Amino acid sequence: MKFPHLNNRGPAISAFIYLLILGSIFIIAYTGNLPPELSKIPFHDTIGHFILYGIATYLGHQALKRRQLNLWGNILPFWPVIFGVFTITEECLQSFSPVRTFSFKDMIASILGLLFGYWLAEKP
């Protein structure tokens, strides 16, 4: 059975579902309820930042059909820029949380994941 009216909504639906998953992970992390088994994986936090933010950038950029932003005469990709600002802000806000900590290493991993997700989304 085909659903032609959903064909062009696939990326948006995928991005929305992933947004719910990522939001859930944020809530779990900010309430201090991440599974302790994660700490058995070397560099789990850094790897997680890279992967989670890479997927979010890829899906978001695809869902928004690679929209661009004209910022002071510079054409920039809309979703990666907006998500990048969110990424840096969220990492800085962790310093105010009793269960989270600011990590420059995590911020770099998030930004590298973001750039990798953007690169993948731009590939034909």
ZIHUVEN-V605717 format. One record per pair of residues at least 12 apart in sequence whose C-alpha atoms are under 10 Angstrom apart, sorted by the first residue. I is the first residue (numbers start at 0). GAP is how many residues later the second one is. D is the distance in Angstrom with one decimal. If there is no record, write none. Layout:
<<I:GAP:D> <I:GAP:D>>
//
This chain:
<<7:55:9.3> <8:54:7.9> <9:52:9.6> <9:53:8.0> <10:47:9.7> <10:48:6.5> <10:49:8.0> <10:50:9.0> <10:51:6.0> <10:52:4.6> <10:53:8.3> <10:54:8.7> <11:47:7.7> <11:48:7.7> <11:49:9.6> <11:50:7.7> <11:51:4.4> <11:52:7.4> <11:53:9.2> <12:46:9.5> <12:50:8.0> <13:42:10.0> <13:45:7.0> <13:46:8.9> <13:48:9.7> <13:49:8.0> <14:40:9.0> <14:41:7.2> <14:42:9.2> <14:43:8.8> <14:44:5.1> <14:45:5.8> <14:46:9.1> <14:47:8.4> <14:48:6.4> <14:49:9.4> <15:40:9.8> <15:43:8.8> <15:44:8.6> <15:47:8.9> <17:34:9.4> <17:37:8.4> <17:38:7.1> <17:41:8.1> <17:42:9.3> <18:37:7.4> <18:40:9.4> <18:41:9.0> <20:31:9.9> <21:30:7.5> <21:31:9.0> <21:33:9.9> <21:34:8.1> <24:27:9.7> <25:64:10.0> <28:70:7.9> <28:71:7.6> <29:64:8.5> <29:67:7.4> <29:68:8.5> <29:69:6.4> <29:70:6.6> <30:66:9.4> <30:67:9.2> <30:68:7.1> <30:69:9.0> <31:66:8.9> <31:67:5.7> <31:68:7.9> <32:66:9.4> <42:63:10.0> <44:60:9.6> <44:61:7.2> <44:64:9.3> <45:57:9.4> <45:59:7.1> <45:60:5.3> <45:61:8.6> <45:62:8.8> <45:63:5.9> <45:64:7.9> <46:59:8.6> <46:62:7.3> <46:63:8.9> <46:66:9.1> <47:58:8.9> <47:61:8.6> <47:62:8.5> <47:65:9.4> <48:38:9.9> <48:56:9.7> <48:57:6.3> <48:58:7.9> <48:59:8.9> <48:60:5.8> <48:61:4.9> <48:62:8.6> <48:63:9.1> <48:64:7.1> <48:65:9.3> <49:56:8.2> <49:57:9.1> <49:58:8.6> <49:59:4.9> <49:60:4.9> <49:61:7.5> <49:62:6.5> <49:63:4.1> <49:64:7.4> <49:65:9.5> <49:66:8.6> <49:67:9.3> <50:58:8.7> <50:59:8.0> <50:61:9.4> <50:62:6.1> <50:63:8.7> <50:65:9.3> <50:66:8.8> <51:58:7.9> <51:61:7.6> <51:62:8.8> <51:65:9.6> <52:30:8.8> <52:31:9.3> <52:34:8.3> <52:56:8.7> <52:57:5.6> <52:58:7.6> <52:59:8.5> <52:60:5.4> <52:61:5.4> <52:62:9.0> <52:63:9.1> <52:64:7.6> <53:26:9.9> <53:55:9.5> <53:56:7.5> <53:57:8.4> <53:58:7.8> <53:59:4.1> <53:60:4.6> <53:61:7.2> <53:62:6.0> <53:63:4.2> <53:64:7.5> <53:65:9.5> <53:66:9.0> <53:67:9.9> <54:58:7.9> <54:59:7.9> <54:61:8.9> <54:62:6.0> <54:63:9.1> <54:65:9.6> <54:66:9.7> <55:23:9.6> <55:24:9.3> <55:27:8.5> <55:57:9.0> <55:58:7.7> <55:61:7.5> <55:62:9.4> <56:22:7.0> <56:23:6.0> <56:24:9.6> <56:25:9.9> <56:26:7.2> <56:27:8.9> <56:54:10.0> <56:56:8.1> <56:57:5.5> <56:58:7.9> <56:59:8.4> <56:60:5.2> <56:61:5.9> <56:62:9.4> <56:63:9.3> <56:64:8.1> <57:21:9.2> <57:22:8.7> <57:55:9.5> <57:56:7.8> <57:57:9.1> <57:58:8.2> <57:59:4.4> <57:60:5.5> <57:61:8.1> <57:62:6.6> <57:63:5.2> <57:64:8.7> <58:20:9.5> <58:58:8.1> <58:59:9.1> <58:61:9.9> <58:62:7.7> <59:18:9.5> <59:19:6.2> <59:20:8.0> <59:23:8.7> <59:57:9.4> <59:58:9.2> <59:61:9.1> <60:16:7.9> <60:17:7.7> <60:18:5.4> <60:19:6.9> <60:22:9.8> <60:56:8.6> <60:57:7.0> <60:59:9.9> <60:60:6.6> <60:61:8.6> <61:17:9.1> <61:56:9.1> <61:58:9.9> <61:59:6.3> <61:60:8.6> <62:16:9.3> <63:13:10.0> <63:14:8.3> <63:15:7.3> <64:13:9.8> <64:14:9.6> <64:56:9.7> <65:12:7.3> <65:13:7.7> <65:14:9.4> <65:52:9.4> <65:55:8.1> <65:56:7.9> <66:12:7.4> <66:13:9.8> <67:12:9.5> <67:13:9.4> <68:12:8.5> <68:13:9.6> <76:41:8.7> <78:39:9.0> <79:31:9.6> <79:34:6.8> <79:35:7.8> <79:37:8.8> <79:38:6.7> <80:33:9.5> <82:28:9.5> <82:31:8.1> <83:23:9.9> <83:26:8.6> <83:27:6.9> <83:30:7.2> <83:31:9.2> <84:26:9.9> <86:20:7.4> <86:21:9.9> <86:23:7.1> <86:24:7.5> <86:27:9.0> <87:16:9.7> <87:18:9.9> <87:19:6.6> <87:20:9.2> <87:22:8.6> <87:23:8.3> <88:18:9.7> <89:12:9.2> <89:17:9.2> <90:12:7.2> <90:13:8.3> <90:15:7.8> <90:16:6.3> <90:19:9.2> <91:12:9.1> <91:15:8.7>>
//
